[in-house]
Amino acid sequence: FTSVDRIPVRKKRIPAMSWQGELKIMEERLRLQMSSATRPYDTRTSLKCMAILSAFGLCAAACYPLLWVGMVVIAFSKSSQLYAAPLVVLAALGTVYGSSMLIIYYVNWRFHVPLADMAMALGIAMICLTLVTVAERHYNSTKEKQSEALSRRLRQLLAYFKYTVTPIATLSCILQLAWPSALLYATSFMVLLKIFRAALLKLTWAGCPKPGEQMRVLLSGDSFPPKLDGVQNFARNTIQALVRDGHKVHVFCSNGSPTTHLAPENYGATVTRGPGVEVQPKHKITLPSPHFLLALLRFRPHIIQFFDFTPCAFFVVPFLWWLGIPVVISHHSRIDLYATYVPGFIGDYSPQVVRAACEVIFPLATGHLLIDGSQKEQSWFQGHPNTRFWSTGCDLGFFHPSKACQEMRALCSNGRPDLPLVIFVGRLSPEKQVDKLIELVKVTNSEAELCRFAIIGHGDSWESIHQEIGHRPDVYMPGAVTGEKLAAAVASADIFFSPTVTGTLDLVFIESQAAGLAVVGPRAVAVPLVVEDGVNGRLYEPLDMEDAKRAIQDIAGGPLDKMKAEARKNANANFTWSKSSAEAIQFHKDVLQYFEKYG
């Protein structure tokens, strides 16, 4: 690092009071959501959330052109990207509800079907689906007490009622015919639809692999190069492991090109790239498009995995469920917690919208890989037959204590290498709770200088944090750092600190342990799975910087060297990419076996 590595402060005033007030509101929402995130499934609450989702969907359909204008503005704007994700979600809802409204209008106008009949059909469908959902959850909670034959018959009966009887009854209400004729025509239509589905499935799915046959796996998500983040590490290492074991891999995304550094093509995967919207530099949100169907026709996978619940997955998973292709979703973000950081009044209802969307879409996936094991208690995972914890991995050679050097330590500590050095590495964005770094620095060194802080990373909050504490001698803020310089900076510190509770388990927690740092993290999400309180770090109450100060003091004034050694030992024992990739491949095989058995 030199002085030129620092990011210059733009001469721009920030309305601090109004923004700080907005952050306080978001933080209160976050606390409330954290306290209720694992609440058991409740039909009344779910219906309420569905009503809120529908209200937003209707409003989004009415404002559909404005949403796309907003996304274009955000794509070319340097302002906060907090608006990008909700705009994409609202555009997706607007697409679904707008299309539905157009279909209702066309059926009413072209076929003279009264709105009352369509409302009755919708009511019958909702009642039937609600009853089946309640019955399925009751069945999943008691299936261990049932015999294998009875269990299979119950599953078949529920599936038949849900996917055959309900559509026929709904369609019969719409057809302007006498009931016997309406039932006959509705049944005939369903038979033709199933024939079409079977033909399309034959063209797009290779079936379940035979014993000894290598898998064909299609991977999709928004975290492919040039975007570099923790999810991209999962995707890249999964591709490498699958190809190394002889499996075929195809990727559907919108990011990058065949010549991009670390592109999937470099590791033996084939790629289909579709359209996407760039919401941040090097970060595109992949849009659902005919390109995905083209990828299915070209590759004919055995199984499909989505890295995170992306807007593309929102549309494509229901389509794949209808076709009958097994799908796995790996969950790298706590979207229910991220939803609390939507600005304005929309953020007050975002968690309910997310809950409704998850409870509709997630049961359609065949399996779920959870980076945060506590997510299994959330209502949309409760009762699902295939949920499994997925271990995180780390490059133990790249992040290593041997890369520490005195020059880097002196630089990151602003000339005080004798003091304990606390480091933060990550994206400086509001939804990562990085504004808490300001409070932490002020309360920790308020009376006497306990330690020095290095805050590495860039993002929407960099400027506001720099204006508050970047001028202090106990804070070093170089901006974004990568490569060997990053590895040296991390290894040269003593303690890694993170305020983030909206991730599942940020890779930097494990990378810091691999570099031999004691870790101070919140007692939330999956952090306690990595940090053993008092052994390789300390835990503190989420969002409480006074308690975080206590944790840092305990380490700095206590067994720091012992904790650092234990941290490296923990990373070596539990967090290798070979272990993580092997778990994913085994889960793919287990899901395919389950799908072949139960369909």
N, C-alpha and C positions, 0 to 999 in steps of 0.2 A: 504494500500500500504506500502511496505517496499522497501529498496534498491534492493532486489532481484526481485521485480516486473518489474524493468526496463529491456528493451531489450538491450543486449550488442551490441555495435557497432562492426561490422565485419571489420577486417583489409583489406579493399578493396578500391582501388582508383577508383573514378568515373571520367570519362572524362567530367568534368564540362562544359567546354566551348562548346563542340560539343552538349551535351545534352541540355544545356540552349538555344543554337541556335535552336535546334529542337522544344523545347517547345514554343519559340517565333513564329516559323512558324505555329505550331498547334493553337496557340492563335489567330493569324491573320485569319486563316481559320475559327475559331470559331466565331470571330466577323463578318466576311462576311456572314456566314450561319445564324447567329442570325438576321442580318439585312434583309435577304431575305426569312426567314423560312415561313412566312405567305403570300408569293406572290401568287396571284390568279392562278388558273389553266390556263395553256397556252399550246396548242397542240404542238407548235413548240419546246418549251423547253422540253416537255415530250418525244417527239420523239428523241430529242438530247440525253436525259438521257437514253432512251432505247438503243440507238446506243452504248453509253459508256458501259452500262450493258452488251450488247451482246459481245463487244470487250473483256471485262474482262472475260466473260463466256467462250469464245473461247480459250483465253490464259490459263484459269484455266483448261479447258479440256485437253489442250496440256501438261500441267504440273501436271496432276492429281496425279500420284504416289508421286511426290515431296511434294505436299500439305499434304498428309497423313503422310509422313515422318516428315514434319515440325510440325504437330500436336503432333506426338509422342514425338519429341524432346521438344516441349513446355511443354507437360504434365509432363516431368521429369526434367524440368529446373527450377532453382530458379531465373532466370532473369526476366525482365519485362514481364508482361502478356499482354501488349498492342498488341502483335502479335497474341494472341490466337483467339480473335473474328474475325479479318479479315481472318485468315486462315480457320476458320470454314465456314465463308460466301463464301470464294473462293472455298472451297471444295463442298459446296452446289451448287454453280453456275457451277462448273466443272461437277458435277453429272448430272445436267439438260442438259447442252449443250453437254457434252460428250455422253450421252445417245441419244440425238437427232442426233448427228453426226453419231453414230453407226447405228441408224435406217435408216438414209439417205443412208449410204454406203450399208447396207443390201438390201434395196429396189432397189437401183441402180444395185447392183450385181446380186441379186437373181431374180428380176422381170424385169430387163432391162428397168427401168423407167429412161429416160434421166434427167440429172440434170436441164436442162432448164425447163422441165415440173414441176419439184418439186419447182424450183425458182418461176415459175408463180403461182403455188398453194399457196406458202407462201405469195407472193405479194397480191393475191386476199384476203387471210385470213387477212392480216394486214390492207388492205384498208377497208374491211368490218368492222373489229373490231374497227378501228379508227373512221369510220363514225358513228357506233352505239354508241361508247363512247361519241362522241361530241353530238349526239342526246339525249342521256340519261342525260347528264349534262344540256343541254338546257331544257329538260323536267322537271328535278328536280328544276330548277330555276324558272319555270313558272307554276308548278303544282297547286299552291294555287289558280290560276285564272281559273282552269279547274274544270268541274263537276266530281263527283265520278265515274260515268259510263265511261266518256271519259278518265279519268285518268287510269282506269283499262284496257280499250281497248288499250291505247297507250303502257302501260307496257307489255301487252301480245304480242303486235305486235313487239316491240323491242326485247323481249326475244325470240320470234319465229325466228326472223331474225338472232339473234346473236347465238343461240344455235342449230338451225336446218338448216336454209338456208346456213349459212356460212360454217359449216362442210361438207355439201353435195356438195357445189360448190368447196370447196378445194379438197375433195376426188375425185371428177369427173375429175379434172385436172391431177391427178396422175394416174388414171386408163388408161391403154393403149387400150381404146375402143372408138368407135364412141360415140358422145355426147348422143344420146338417151339411148344407152346401159349403158354408164358410169353413167348417172343420175339414171337409174334404179338400178344398182348394188350399187351405193353410198347410195341411199335411203334405199335399203334393209339392207345394213350394219348398217345404223343409227337406223333402226327399231329394229334389233337384239340387238344392243348396248343398246338401251333404255329398252328393255325387261330384259337384264342382269342387268342393273342398278336398275330397279324396284325390281328384285328379291333380289339383294344384300341389297338394302335399307330396304326391309321387314325384313331381318335378323339382321340389325345393328341399326335400329331406332325404338323407341317405338311410334313414331308419336307425335302429339301435345296432351298434357294432356287434359282429359275431365274435365268439370266443377267440382270442388271439389277434383279432383285427385292430389296427391302430385307429385312434379316434380322429375325426375331422371336427375341429373346433373353430367357430367363428367368434371373434372378440370385437366388441364395440364400446365406444366411450368418447369422451371429450379430452382425455388426458393422453394424447400421443404427441411426439415431437412435431414442431419445435417447443411446445409447452413442456416444461420440465418441473415436475412436482412429485410428491410421494406416490400418487396414484399411477403416474407414468412409470415409476420404478416397479410397482406391482405388475403393470401390464408388460413391461419389457422383460422382466425376469420370468413371468409366466410363459411368454412366447419362447424364450430361450430354452426353458425346461421342456416344453411340449415338443419343440423341434428336435432337441437333443434326444428325447425318448422315441423319436420316429413318428410322432403324430403330425398331421397336417394342420396348418393354422392359416386362417384368413382374417383380415382386419377390415372393419367398416368404420370410417371416420371422415372428418373433413379437414383435419390439420395436416400441414406439411406436404411433402412431395417425395418421390423416390430418392432424390439427392439430399434430403434433409439429414442433418447429423442425428444419429441414433434412430432413424426411421425404421419401421417394422421390417421393411424389405431387407435391411442389413442383417437380420437375424433369421432369415429363411421363411418369412411369412409373405403371403400375397395380400394385396390391398385393393379395396374399392373405395374411392373417395367421392363423397357426395357433397352437396352444398352445405354451408354453415354460415353463422353470423359471428363476426369477430367482436367480442365484448371487452376484451382486454388484449394488450399486445401479446401475440403468439398464442392466444387462447380463443378458439372458435367453438361455438356451441353447434353441434351437428344437428341438422334439421331432418326430420323424417321425409323421405322422398322415394321415388321409384328406384333410385340407385340401390336401396337396401334389398328390394325384391330382385334386382339384377344380381346382387351379390349372392343371394340364396340360390338363384338359378345356376350361376356359374360354379359355386363351390359345393352346394348340397351338403351342409354340415350334419353331424350327428347331434351336436349340442351347441348352444349359443350362450355366451357370457357377456353381460353388460357390466362395465366398471362404473359403478354409481348409478343412481336413479336419475338419468339425464332426460331432457325434454324428448329426445328421440325414443328413449325407452318408454316414456309415457304413452306414446302412440303405438310403438312397434310390439311391445309385450302383449297387449290384448290381441293383436293380429296373429302373433305366433301361437298364443294360447288357442285361438280359434282354429288355426291350422292343425295344431297338435304337435308342435316342435318343442322339445324340452329346453327350458331357459333357466339360467342361473344369473342372479344379480348379486354382485359384491358391493357392500356398503362401506364406503370410505369416509363419508361425511354424515354428520347428524343433521339432516335437512330440517328436522323438526325444530332444532335449536337455531340453525341458520335463519329460519323463517322469522325469528323474532327481530332480526336486524333489517327488516324491510322498513324504510322510512315512512312517516306519515300514518294516517289512520288505517291504511291497508295492513300495516304491520300488526295491528290489534287483532286481526282475524286470520293472519297468515298461518299460524300453527294449526288452526281448525281446518283450513283449506288443505294444508299438507296432510293432516291426519285422514281426512276424507279421501284424498287421492291415493294415499298409501293403502288404506283399507280396501279400496276398490282394485288397485293394480297388483299389489304384492301377492295376494292369494293366487293370482294367475300364473306366477312364476313357479317353476318346478322346485327350485332350491334357492337358498340365500346364504351367502358367506358374510359373516359379521366380524368386522375388525374390533368392534366394541361388543364384548360378550353380553353386557347388560342390556343391549337392545332386544335380546330375546324375550324380555318381559314386556315389551311394548305391544299395544293392542293389535297392531297389524302383523306381528309375528306369532302371537299366541295361538297355539294349536296347529301351526304349519308343520307338516311332517318332515321337512328337510331344511333345518337351519343349523349351521355349524360355525364355530369360532374359527377364524383364519388368522394364523400367526403372522406377525410382521417380520420382515427381513431387513438386513443391513449389509452394506459392503464393509466388512470388518477389516479389510486391508487398506481401504481408502481412509476411513476414520480410525486412527490409531494413535495411542499416546506418544509413539516415537516421533510424530510430526510436530511436536511442541518445540518452540524455539524462543530464546530470550528476546530477540529483536521483535518478534511478533507480539509477545506478551507486553513488552515495553510500549509498543505502539498502541495496542488495544486498551492499555491501562492509562494512556496519556502520561507516560513517564513514571508511574508508580507501580512497578512490578512486585514490590514488597507487599502490597495489599491484596487480599483475595479478589479475584476477577470473576464477576458474574456476567454471563453472556446470554443473549437472546438471538436466535436465528429464525427467520421466517418472514412471511408476507406481512407487511405492515398495513393491514386493512381493518376497518372498524369491527367487522364481524368476527375477527380473531381476538377481540377484547384487548388490543394492544395499547389502547389509551390508558390502561391500568399500569403500564410501564412508567408513565409520568408520576403517578401517585406512589408507586413503589420506590422510585429513586428519591423522591422528596421525603418519604417517611423513614427510609432506611438510613439515610445520611443526614437527618435533620439536626441531630445534636453533635455527633462526632462522625468522622468519615470511617465507616465500617468496611466499605469495599468500593471497587470501581466497577462500572457497567459498560459493556460493549453491546450495542444494539445494531445487529447486522440484518439488512434486508431493505426492501423498498416497497412502496405501495401508496395507496391513497392517503394514509395517515402519516406518512413520513414527514411531511412539511409541518403539520400541526404539532407532532411530537418534538421535532427539531426546534420549533419556535419556543416551546416550553422548557426543554431541558438540554437541547443540543449544544448550547453555549457553555454549559457547566464543565468544570475541569474533571469531574468524576464520571463523565459520560462521553463515549466515543461512538459516533454514528457515521460510518463510512458509506452507507447505502448498500447496494447489492454487491455481494462478493461471491465468486464461484471458484471451482477448481481447487488446485493445491493451496491457494491462499486461504480458501474457506476451511479446508482440512487443518491447516496450520493454526488458524485463528481459534478454531474450536478446541484443538488439542492443547493450546497454550492457556486456556482458561481453567478455572477451578470448579465453577458451579454453572450448570445450565438452568435457566429459569424460563418458564412459560406461563402466561395468564390464560391461555386458550382453553375453553371448555366446549366449543362448538365443533371441534374435530372429533374423530373417533380415537385415533392415536397417531398424532403427527410423527412422521418418521424421525424428525430431529430429536425426539426424546431418546430413541435407540441409538441414533448416530452419535449423540453426546455421550451416552454410556460407553459406546464402542471406543470413543476417543479418551475415555478414562475420566469423565466428569461426574461428580455428584449431581443429582437432578432434584430440583425443587419444582413440583407440579401440583395442580389442583386435585383434590380428592373427588374426582368426577370422571365420567366416561370411562375409557380403558386405561387411564394413567396408573391407577393402583395395580394393574396387572404387570406393569414394568417397574414401578418404583415401590420398593419395599421400605416402608417408613422406618427410618432409623438404621437401615442397613446399607442401602446404596443411594440414599437421598432422603428427602423429607416431603411430606404431603401437607397441604394447607387447605383451609376452607375456601371453596371456589369464590373468586371475585373479592376476597378479603385481603387487602394488601398489608394490613397490620399483622395478620397471621402469617402472611408470606414473609414479612420482615423477621418474625420470630423463627421461621424455618431456616432462613438464610443465616441468622445469628447462631442457631444451634449447630449448623454445619461449620461455619467459619471459625467458631470458637471451640469446636469439638474435634471429633475424629475425622477430619477432612481427608487425610491421606488414605485411611482405611476405607472410607466410603468410595473414594475414587477407584481403588483397587477392586472393590466389590462390584462396582458398576461395570467395569470392563469384563469381569468374570461372568456377570449375568448376561451381557451381550453375547459373549462367546458361546455360552451354554444354550441360549434360547432363541436367538434372533439371527439365523442364517437364511439366506435366500433359497438355499437348497431345500431346507425344511419347509419354508413357506410355499414354494412351488410344488413340492411333493404333496402337500395338503390339498392344494387346488386341483391337481390332476386326479388324486384319489376321490375327491368330492365329485368331480365330473363323472368318474366311473360309477360311483355309488348312486348318483342321481339317474344315470342311464339305466342302471339295474332296477331302481325303483320305478322308473317310467315304463320299462318293459313289463314289469310285474303288474302295475296298477293302471298305467295309461294316463 
